[in-house]
Amino acid sequence: DDEEWLFIYQTESTYGARVLFSPLTDDSKLDALQFETLYPAFDSESGIVAVKDGQFYVLTDLDASNCRLVKVDPENPEPENWQDVLPETDTLLTSVVAIGDRLLVKYLKDAAHECFFYSYDGEKLGELELPGLGVVGITGKKDNPEFFYTFTSFVNPSSIYRYDLATNESAPWWSPE
């Protein structure tokens, strides 16, 4: 999103990815980029969630079967230098989205999603109150003052909601008739 880094994901099969990264400049030529490796093996899944203050925020299942969010310094990207922002818990961490000035974190508990807002330091800021027990799909960007999410349950068809970060309010945006 910030156009300061290029990330490449390499895979060997359906699970596991090696993540390579390179800084970009205005005059970067693709054949001149120098790539570093975030994690060299193919035995875990790691994905870049955001870049903030020169640090990578990475959702990974490395050493965490229920996943965790870590902060990675691109100058020292080895896993032993990773810092936990959201450590692994008993609940599966399914996704993290950078929205506005915060992170929206989605957990899967008892076959339903729970969503919470966190700071980039791992401080819980609040909860995204959902219309009930169900599953959620989230879309948004870190520089937008709003985001949209779908909510589906056994009793509610898929509906789209808009969340305003300034007012911390959610409202229906679209639902089937």
C-alpha positions in Angstrom: 0.0 0.0 0.0 2.8 2.5 0.8 4.7 1.7 -2.4 8.0 1.7 -0.4 8.4 -2.1 -0.4 7.9 -5.0 -2.8 6.9 -8.3 -1.4 7.1 -11.6 -3.3 5.6 -14.9 -2.0 7.1 -18.1 -3.3 5.4 -21.4 -2.8 6.2 -25.1 -3.4 2.8 -26.5 -2.8 -0.6 -25.6 -1.3 0.9 -24.8 2.1 3.9 -22.8 3.1 5.4 -19.7 1.6 8.7 -18.0 1.5 8.4 -14.2 1.7 11.0 -12.0 -0.1 11.2 -8.2 0.2 13.0 -5.3 -1.3 12.8 -1.6 -0.7 11.6 0.5 -3.6 12.7 3.9 -4.8 11.3 6.2 -7.4 13.9 4.9 -9.9 13.8 1.2 -8.9 14.4 -1.1 -11.8 13.0 -4.6 -11.4 16.3 -6.3 -12.4 18.3 -4.2 -10.0 16.2 -4.9 -6.8 18.0 -6.7 -4.0 15.7 -9.1 -2.2 16.0 -10.2 1.4 14.3 -13.2 2.9 11.8 -12.9 5.7 11.7 -16.6 6.4 13.5 -19.1 4.1 11.6 -22.3 4.6 8.2 -23.5 3.3 7.0 -25.0 6.5 4.8 -22.0 7.6 2.4 -19.4 6.3 3.3 -15.8 6.8 1.7 -12.7 5.3 2.5 -9.0 5.4 -0.5 -7.2 7.0 1.0 -3.6 7.1 4.1 -1.6 7.1 4.3 1.1 9.8 7.2 3.2 10.9 9.6 1.1 8.9 8.4 -2.1 10.5 6.6 -5.0 8.9 3.5 -6.4 10.7 3.3 -10.1 9.8 0.5 -12.7 10.4 2.2 -16.0 10.8 1.7 -19.6 12.0 5.5 -20.1 12.6 5.8 -21.5 16.1 2.0 -20.8 16.5 -0.5 -23.2 15.2 -3.3 -20.7 16.1 -1.3 -17.9 14.4 0.1 -14.7 15.9 0.9 -11.2 14.7 4.6 -10.2 14.9 6.5 -7.0 14.2 9.6 -7.5 12.0 12.5 -5.1 11.6 13.6 -5.4 7.9 17.2 -4.7 9.0 17.0 -7.9 11.2 14.3 -10.1 9.6 15.3 -13.4 11.2 12.5 -15.1 13.2 14.5 -15.0 16.4 14.3 -11.2 16.2 10.5 -11.1 15.6 8.5 -9.3 18.3 5.0 -10.5 19.3 2.3 -7.9 18.9 -0.5 -10.4 19.4 0.8 -13.6 20.8 -0.8 -17.0 20.0 -3.9 -17.8 22.1 -6.3 -20.7 22.4 -8.5 -19.0 19.8 -7.6 -19.2 16.1 -6.4 -15.8 14.7 -7.8 -15.9 11.1 -6.9 -12.4 9.8 -5.6 -9.0 10.6 -6.5 -5.9 8.5 -4.9 -2.5 8.8 -7.7 0.0 8.8 -7.3 3.7 9.6 -4.9 4.1 12.6 -5.6 0.6 14.0 -5.7 -3.1 13.3 -8.9 -5.1 13.0 -8.3 -8.6 14.2 -10.6 -11.5 13.4 -10.7 -14.7 15.6 -12.6 -17.9 15.0 -14.2 -19.2 18.2 -16.8 -22.0 18.3 -17.4 -21.7 14.6 -18.2 -18.0 14.7 -16.0 -14.9 14.3 -15.1 -12.3 16.9 -13.5 -9.1 15.8 -11.5 -6.7 17.9 -9.6 -3.4 17.3 -6.0 -3.2 18.4 -3.3 -0.6 18.3 0.0 -1.4 16.5 1.5 -2.0 20.0 -1.0 -4.8 20.7 -3.3 -2.8 23.0 -7.0 -3.8 22.7 -9.0 -0.8 21.7 -12.5 -2.3 21.5 -14.7 -4.8 19.8 -16.6 -4.7 16.5 -20.1 -5.6 17.7 -21.6 -8.0 15.2 -25.3 -8.5 14.6 -25.1 -12.0 16.1 -23.1 -15.3 15.9 -21.8 -15.8 12.4 -18.9 -15.2 10.0 -17.5 -12.0 8.7 -15.5 -10.8 5.7 -13.7 -7.5 6.0 -12.5 -5.1 3.4 -10.8 -1.7 4.0 -7.6 0.3 3.7 -5.3 1.8 6.3 -5.8 5.3 5.0 -9.6 5.2 4.8 -11.9 6.5 7.6 -14.4 3.7 7.0 -14.5 0.0 6.1 -17.1 -2.5 5.0 -17.8 -6.0 6.2 -20.2 -8.8 5.3 -22.0 -10.7 8.0 -23.6 -14.1 7.4 -25.2 -16.5 9.8 -27.7 -19.5 9.8 -30.6 -17.1 10.3 -29.3 -14.0 8.4 -28.4 -13.9 4.7 -25.1 -12.2 3.7 -25.5 -8.5 4.4 -23.0 -5.7 4.0 -22.3 -3.2 6.8 -20.4 0.1 6.8 -18.3 1.0 9.8 -17.3 4.6 10.5 -13.9 4.9 12.4 -14.6 8.5 13.4 -17.9 7.6 15.2 -17.1 3.9 15.9 -20.6 3.1 14.6 -21.7 0.3 12.3 -24.7 0.5 10.0 -26.4 -1.7 7.4 -25.3 -0.7 3.9 -26.9 -3.5 1.8 -28.9 -6.6 2.5 -31.0 -8.8 0.2 -34.6 -8.2 -0.1 
